[in-house]
Amino acid sequence: MPSRNHFPSRLRISDVEPNGYNTVPPTSGQHWGAWSDCGFYNYPLPDELLVHNLEHGNIIVSYNLNDESEVAALRDAVAAIPFAQEYAIVRRYHGIPEGMVALTTWGVLDRMLGVDSERIARFFRDFPGNTGPEFPNGLPCTTGIQMTDSSGG
């Protein structure tokens, strides 16, 4: 497993090597000291931020869907999962092929074409917020920073 170290606090965004992770999207590695608040984001969020969420045991759902009905289906699929409000971040992600959805938690990646509600629910059942190395029982992402479209990504 790659490092779970934080980038130095005085590091500038331009100092971070892009695509410096072993998987796309990443499942572990060096990251920022801050983490994101839970939620459904219709815009990209930086990998370096979300890897910290993974370290806490959160689940990241990354999507590259252009059909608004598919985005709505993804929103419905995640909303139907009881603990997703406390442990999930959904973000638009251009690092995967168009039409793809990727599910990540610390050390685990599942990618699919389109929205498969049952497969998404199964991922959440199999990895219920406790896979991160920092907190054995997981830490809800309800205490992270609320990202805006202009925050980065």
Accessible surface in RSA format (square Angstrom, percent):
REM  Atomic radii and reference values for relative SASA: ProtOr
REM  Chains: A
REM  Algorithm: Lee & Richards
REM  Probe-radius: 1.40
REM  Slices: 20
REM RES _ NUM      All-atoms   Total-Side   Main-Chain    Non-polar    All polar
REM                ABS   REL    ABS   REL    ABS   REL    ABS   REL    ABS   REL
RES MET A   1   153.85  79.7  74.62  49.4  79.24 188.7  77.97  66.3  75.88 100.5
RES PRO A   2    50.10  36.5  31.49  28.7  18.61  67.6  44.57  36.8   5.52  34.3
RES SER A   3    51.27  43.3  31.25  41.7  20.02  46.1  44.14  94.0   7.13  10.0
RES ARG A   4   100.69  42.3  93.29  47.6   7.40  17.6  35.39  48.4  65.31  39.6
RES ASN A   5    95.71  66.0  90.65  87.6   5.06  12.2  17.34  41.7  78.37  75.7
RES HIS A   6    83.08  45.4  65.18  45.3  17.90  45.8  41.75  43.0  41.34  48.1
RES PHE A   7    33.53  16.8  25.68  15.9   7.85  20.4  25.68  15.6   7.85  22.5
RES PRO A   8    87.58  63.8  71.90  65.5  15.68  57.0  84.16  69.5   3.42  21.2
RES SER A   9   117.99  99.7  74.69  99.7  43.30  99.8  57.24 121.9  60.75  85.1
RES ARG A  10   226.37  95.0 199.17 101.5  27.20  64.8  80.39 109.9 145.98  88.5
RES LEU A  11    58.05  32.3  31.34  22.4  26.71  67.1  34.89  24.5  23.15  62.3
RES ARG A  12   159.56  67.0 153.80  78.4   5.76  13.7  69.26  94.7  90.30  54.7
RES ILE A  13   127.63  72.6 117.51  87.5  10.12  24.4 118.58  85.4   9.05  24.6
RES SER A  14    96.30  81.4  56.80  75.8  39.50  91.0  58.17 123.9  38.13  53.4
RES ASP A  15    67.65  47.4  36.60  36.4  31.06  73.4  15.41  36.3  52.24  52.1
RES VAL A  16    19.61  12.9   8.82   8.0  10.79  26.0  10.67   9.3   8.95  24.3
RES GLU A  17   131.44  75.5 117.70  89.0  13.74  32.7  45.79  88.6  85.64  69.9
RES PRO A  18   100.97  73.6  88.47  80.7  12.50  45.4  93.48  77.2   7.49  46.6
RES ASN A  19   140.85  97.1 106.08 102.5  34.77  83.7  33.54  80.7 107.31 103.7
RES GLY A  20    49.23  60.7   0.00   N/A  49.23  60.7  18.36  50.4  30.87  69.1
RES TYR A  21    40.57  18.9  17.96  10.2  22.61  58.8  21.25  16.0  19.32  23.8
RES ASN A  22   122.57  84.5  86.11  83.2  36.46  87.8  29.09  70.0  93.48  90.4
RES THR A  23    45.17  32.1  37.79  38.3   7.39  17.6  43.40  58.3   1.78   2.7
RES VAL A  24    66.36  43.7  62.78  56.8   3.58   8.6  62.84  54.6   3.52   9.6
RES PRO A  25     0.58   0.4   0.58   0.5   0.00   0.0   0.58   0.5   0.00   0.0
RES PRO A  26     5.81   4.2   4.05   3.7   1.76   6.4   4.27   3.5   1.54   9.6
RES THR A  27    12.91   9.2  11.85  12.0   1.07   2.5   1.39   1.9  11.52  17.4
RES SER A  28     3.79   3.2   1.50   2.0   2.29   5.3   0.00   0.0   3.79   5.3
RES GLY A  29     2.56   3.2   0.00   N/A   2.56   3.2   2.56   7.0   0.00   0.0
RES GLN A  30    67.53  37.8  63.23  46.2   4.29  10.2  12.44  26.5  55.09  41.8
RES HIS A  31     0.00   0.0   0.00   0.0   0.00   0.0   0.00   0.0   0.00   0.0
RES TRP A  32    52.59  21.1  51.25  24.8   1.34   3.1  47.53  25.3   5.07   8.2
RES GLY A  33    42.84  52.8   0.00   N/A  42.84  52.8  23.20  63.7  19.64  44.0
RES ALA A  34    40.69  37.4  32.71  50.5   7.98  18.2  37.98  53.5   2.71   7.2
RES TRP A  35    63.12  25.3  62.01  30.0   1.11   2.6  62.00  33.1   1.11   1.8
RES SER A  36     0.00   0.0   0.00   0.0   0.00   0.0   0.00   0.0   0.00   0.0
RES ASP A  37    31.17  21.8  31.17  31.0   0.00   0.0   0.27   0.6  30.90  30.8
RES CYS A  38    17.09  12.9   8.06   9.0   9.02  21.2   8.06  20.4   9.02   9.7
RES GLY A  39    31.49  38.8   0.00   N/A  31.49  38.8  30.57  83.9   0.92   2.1
RES PHE A  40    43.81  21.9  15.88   9.8  27.92  72.7  15.88   9.6  27.92  79.9
RES TYR A  41     5.07   2.4   3.82   2.2   1.25   3.2   5.07   3.8   0.00   0.0
RES ASN A  42    77.30  53.3  65.87  63.7  11.43  27.5  22.02  53.0  55.28  53.4
RES TYR A  43    47.04  22.0  46.28  26.3   0.76   2.0  34.65  26.0  12.39  15.3
RES PRO A  44    30.79  22.4  30.46  27.8   0.33   1.2  30.46  25.1   0.33   2.1
RES LEU A  45     3.14   1.7   0.05   0.0   3.09   7.8   0.05   0.0   3.09   8.3
RES PRO A  46    13.92  10.1   8.37   7.6   5.55  20.2  13.92  11.5   0.00   0.0
RES ASP A  47    29.53  20.7  25.03  24.9   4.50  10.6   3.93   9.2  25.60  25.5
RES GLU A  48    26.04  14.9  26.04  19.7   0.00   0.0   1.53   3.0  24.51  20.0
RES LEU A  49     1.29   0.7   1.29   0.9   0.00   0.0   1.29   0.9   0.00   0.0
RES LEU A  50     3.03   1.7   3.03   2.2   0.00   0.0   3.03   2.1   0.00   0.0
RES VAL A  51     0.53   0.3   0.48   0.4   0.05   0.1   0.48   0.4   0.05   0.1
RES HIS A  52     4.14   2.3   4.14   2.9   0.00   0.0   2.49   2.6   1.65   1.9
RES ASN A  53     0.00   0.0   0.00   0.0   0.00   0.0   0.00   0.0   0.00   0.0
RES LEU A  54     2.38   1.3   2.38   1.7   0.00   0.0   2.38   1.7   0.00   0.0
RES GLU A  55     3.54   2.0   3.54   2.7   0.00   0.0   0.00   0.0   3.54   2.9
RES HIS A  56     3.04   1.7   3.04   2.1   0.00   0.0   0.57   0.6   2.47   2.9
RES GLY A  57     0.00   0.0   0.00   N/A   0.00   0.0   0.00   0.0   0.00   0.0
RES ASN A  58     0.00   0.0   0.00   0.0   0.00   0.0   0.00   0.0   0.00   0.0
RES ILE A  59     0.00   0.0   0.00   0.0   0.00   0.0   0.00   0.0   0.00   0.0
RES ILE A  60     1.96   1.1   1.86   1.4   0.10   0.2   1.86   1.3   0.10   0.3
RES VAL A  61     0.00   0.0   0.00   0.0   0.00   0.0   0.00   0.0   0.00   0.0
RES SER A  62     0.10   0.1   0.10   0.1   0.00   0.0   0.00   0.0   0.10   0.1
RES TYR A  63     0.00   0.0   0.00   0.0   0.00   0.0   0.00   0.0   0.00   0.0
RES ASN A  64    15.98  11.0  15.98  15.4   0.00   0.0   0.00   0.0  15.98  15.4
RES LEU A  65     0.21   0.1   0.00   0.0   0.21   0.5   0.21   0.1   0.00   0.0
RES ASN A  66    92.08  63.5  68.20  65.9  23.88  57.5  31.58  76.0  60.50  58.5
RES ASP A  67    75.04  52.6  64.21  63.9  10.84  25.6  25.95  61.1  49.10  49.0
RES GLU A  68   120.36  69.1 113.27  85.7   7.09  16.9  68.31 132.1  52.06  42.5
RES SER A  69    77.31  65.3  62.55  83.5  14.75  34.0  53.73 114.4  23.58  33.0
RES GLU A  70    57.40  33.0  56.29  42.6   1.11   2.6  22.63  43.8  34.76  28.4
RES VAL A  71     7.31   4.8   7.31   6.6   0.00   0.0   7.31   6.3   0.00   0.0
RES ALA A  72    50.49  46.4  46.70  72.1   3.80   8.6  50.14  70.6   0.35   0.9
RES ALA A  73    42.46  39.0  35.10  54.2   7.35  16.7  40.32  56.8   2.14   5.7
RES LEU A  74     0.00   0.0   0.00   0.0   0.00   0.0   0.00   0.0   0.00   0.0
RES ARG A  75   101.28  42.5 100.24  51.1   1.04   2.5  41.77  57.1  59.51  36.1
RES ASP A  76    95.30  66.8  88.99  88.6   6.32  14.9  28.35  66.7  66.95  66.8
RES ALA A  77     9.72   8.9   0.04   0.1   9.68  22.0   6.19   8.7   3.52   9.3
RES VAL A  78    12.21   8.0  12.21  11.1   0.00   0.0  12.21  10.6   0.00   0.0
RES ALA A  79    81.22  74.7  44.86  69.2  36.37  82.7  56.29  79.3  24.93  66.1
RES ALA A  80    82.69  76.0  47.95  74.0  34.73  79.0  60.43  85.1  22.25  59.0
RES ILE A  81    12.85   7.3   8.81   6.6   4.04   9.7   9.51   6.8   3.34   9.1
RES PRO A  82   128.67  93.8  92.88  84.7  35.79 130.1 105.68  87.3  22.99 142.9
RES PHE A  83    51.96  26.0  49.37  30.6   2.59   6.7  51.96  31.5   0.00   0.0
RES ALA A  84     5.84   5.4   3.47   5.4   2.37   5.4   3.79   5.3   2.05   5.4
RES GLN A  85   157.86  88.3 142.64 104.2  15.22  36.2  52.08 110.9 105.78  80.2
RES GLU A  86    86.21  49.5  86.21  65.2   0.00   0.0  15.74  30.4  70.48  57.5
RES TYR A  87    29.25  13.7  29.25  16.6   0.00   0.0  13.94  10.5  15.32  18.9
RES ALA A  88     3.99   3.7   1.74   2.7   2.25   5.1   1.74   2.4   2.25   6.0
RES ILE A  89     0.00   0.0   0.00   0.0   0.00   0.0   0.00   0.0   0.00   0.0
RES VAL A  90     2.71   1.8   2.71   2.5   0.00   0.0   2.71   2.4   0.00   0.0
RES ARG A  91     3.35   1.4   3.35   1.7   0.00   0.0   0.00   0.0   3.35   2.0
RES ARG A  92    36.48  15.3  36.48  18.6   0.00   0.0  13.05  17.8  23.43  14.2
RES TYR A  93    23.02  10.7  22.99  13.1   0.03   0.1  14.97  11.2   8.06   9.9
RES HIS A  94   120.77  66.0  94.88  65.9  25.89  66.2  71.47  73.7  49.29  57.4
RES GLY A  95    45.99  56.7   0.00   N/A  45.99  56.7  25.67  70.5  20.32  45.5
RES ILE A  96     5.55   3.2   0.15   0.1   5.40  13.0   2.70   1.9   2.86   7.7
RES PRO A  97    80.86  58.9  68.57  62.5  12.29  44.7  80.32  66.3   0.54   3.3
RES GLU A  98   121.41  69.7  98.93  74.8  22.48  53.5  29.74  57.5  91.67  74.8
RES GLY A  99    20.98  25.9   0.00   N/A  20.98  25.9  19.89  54.6   1.09   2.4
RES MET A 100    27.57  14.3  27.57  18.2   0.00   0.0  27.57  23.4   0.00   0.0
RES VAL A 101     0.00   0.0   0.00   0.0   0.00   0.0   0.00   0.0   0.00   0.0
RES ALA A 102     0.07   0.1   0.00   0.0   0.07   0.2   0.00   0.0   0.07   0.2
RES LEU A 103     0.00   0.0   0.00   0.0   0.00   0.0   0.00   0.0   0.00   0.0
RES THR A 104     1.33   0.9   1.33   1.4   0.00   0.0   0.05   0.1   1.28   1.9
RES THR A 105     0.03   0.0   0.03   0.0   0.00   0.0   0.00   0.0   0.03   0.0
RES TRP A 106    22.61   9.1  16.24   7.9   6.36  14.9  10.14   5.4  12.47  20.2
RES GLY A 107    35.13  43.3   0.00   N/A  35.13  43.3   4.69  12.9  30.44  68.2
RES VAL A 108    41.60  27.4  38.09  34.5   3.51   8.5  41.60  36.1   0.00   0.0
RES LEU A 109    55.84  31.1  25.32  18.1  30.52  76.7  25.32  17.8  30.52  82.1
RES ASP A 110    33.55  23.5  30.39  30.3   3.16   7.5  14.10  33.2  19.45  19.4
RES ARG A 111   108.94  45.7  89.93  45.8  19.01  45.3  10.02  13.7  98.92  60.0
RES MET A 112     8.95   4.6   2.76   1.8   6.19  14.7   8.95   7.6   0.00   0.0
RES LEU A 113   138.02  76.9 111.35  79.7  26.66  67.0 111.73  78.5  26.28  70.7
RES GLY A 114    14.82  18.3   0.00   N/A  14.82  18.3  12.94  35.5   1.88   4.2
RES VAL A 115    37.89  24.9   5.34   4.8  32.55  78.4   5.74   5.0  32.15  87.2
RES ASP A 116    62.02  43.4  56.65  56.4   5.37  12.7  18.60  43.8  43.43  43.3
RES SER A 117    62.65  52.9  55.42  74.0   7.24  16.7  35.63  75.9  27.03  37.9
RES GLU A 118    95.28  54.7  90.46  68.4   4.83  11.5  54.39 105.2  40.89  33.4
RES ARG A 119    73.20  30.7  71.88  36.6   1.32   3.1  10.55  14.4  62.66  38.0
RES ILE A 120     0.05   0.0   0.05   0.0   0.00   0.0   0.05   0.0   0.00   0.0
RES ALA A 121    24.51  22.5  22.96  35.4   1.55   3.5  23.62  33.3   0.89   2.3
RES ARG A 122   107.42  45.1 107.42  54.8   0.00   0.0  36.35  49.7  71.08  43.1
RES PHE A 123     9.70   4.9   6.20   3.8   3.50   9.1   9.09   5.5   0.61   1.7
RES PHE A 124     0.74   0.4   0.74   0.5   0.00   0.0   0.74   0.4   0.00   0.0
RES ARG A 125   141.67  59.5 119.39  60.9  22.28  53.0  73.55 100.5  68.11  41.3
RES ASP A 126    87.72  61.4  62.26  62.0  25.46  60.2  16.10  37.9  71.62  71.4
RES PHE A 127    51.32  25.7  51.20  31.7   0.11   0.3  51.32  31.1   0.00   0.0
RES PRO A 128    64.71  47.2  49.39  45.0  15.32  55.7  49.39  40.8  15.32  95.2
RES GLY A 129     0.24   0.3   0.00   N/A   0.24   0.3   0.21   0.6   0.03   0.1
RES ASN A 130    74.66  51.5  59.29  57.3  15.37  37.0   4.47  10.8  70.19  67.8
RES THR A 131    40.79  29.0  18.72  19.0  22.08  52.6  25.80  34.6  15.00  22.7
RES GLY A 132     5.62   6.9   0.00   N/A   5.62   6.9   0.00   0.0   5.62  12.6
RES PRO A 133    57.48  41.9  23.02  21.0  34.47 125.3  34.88  28.8  22.60 140.5
RES GLU A 134    62.57  35.9  42.85  32.4  19.72  47.0  11.41  22.1  51.16  41.8
RES PHE A 135    70.82  35.4  70.82  43.9   0.00   0.0  70.82  42.9   0.00   0.0
RES PRO A 136   112.84  82.2  93.55  85.3  19.30  70.1 102.89  85.0   9.95  61.8
RES ASN A 137   129.81  89.5 114.26 110.4  15.55  37.4  31.38  75.5  98.43  95.1
RES GLY A 138    11.86  14.6   0.00   N/A  11.86  14.6   0.00   0.0  11.86  26.6
RES LEU A 139    47.99  26.7  47.99  34.3   0.00   0.0  47.99  33.7   0.00   0.0
RES PRO A 140    40.16  29.3  39.61  36.1   0.54   2.0  39.61  32.7   0.54   3.4
RES CYS A 141     0.00   0.0   0.00   0.0   0.00   0.0   0.00   0.0   0.00   0.0
RES THR A 142    77.10  54.8  53.32  54.1  23.78  56.7  40.67  54.6  36.43  55.1
RES THR A 143    93.96  66.8  67.07  68.0  26.89  64.1  72.40  97.2  21.56  32.6
RES GLY A 144    16.79  20.7   0.00   N/A  16.79  20.7   1.64   4.5  15.15  33.9
RES ILE A 145    87.36  49.7  83.32  62.1   4.04   9.7  87.36  62.9   0.00   0.0
RES GLN A 146   114.04  63.8  91.02  66.5  23.02  54.8  51.07 108.7  62.97  47.8
RES MET A 147    11.47   5.9  10.24   6.8   1.23   2.9   6.97   5.9   4.50   6.0
RES THR A 148    71.10  50.6  69.56  70.5   1.54   3.7  65.21  87.6   5.89   8.9
RES ASP A 149   101.85  71.3  85.70  85.3  16.15  38.2  27.00  63.5  74.86  74.7
RES SER A 150   109.70  92.7  71.15  95.0  38.55  88.8  55.82 118.9  53.88  75.5
RES SER A 151    51.08  43.2  17.80  23.8  33.27  76.6  17.13  36.5  33.94  47.6
RES GLY A 152    32.49  40.1   0.00   N/A  32.49  40.1  28.39  77.9   4.10   9.2
RES GLY A 153    67.62  83.4   0.00   N/A  67.62  83.4  27.50  75.5  40.11  89.8
END  Absolute sums over single chains surface
CHAIN  1 A     7550.5       5795.8       1754.8       4057.0       3493.5
END  Absolute sums over all chains
TOTAL          7550.5       5795.8       1754.8       4057.0       3493.5
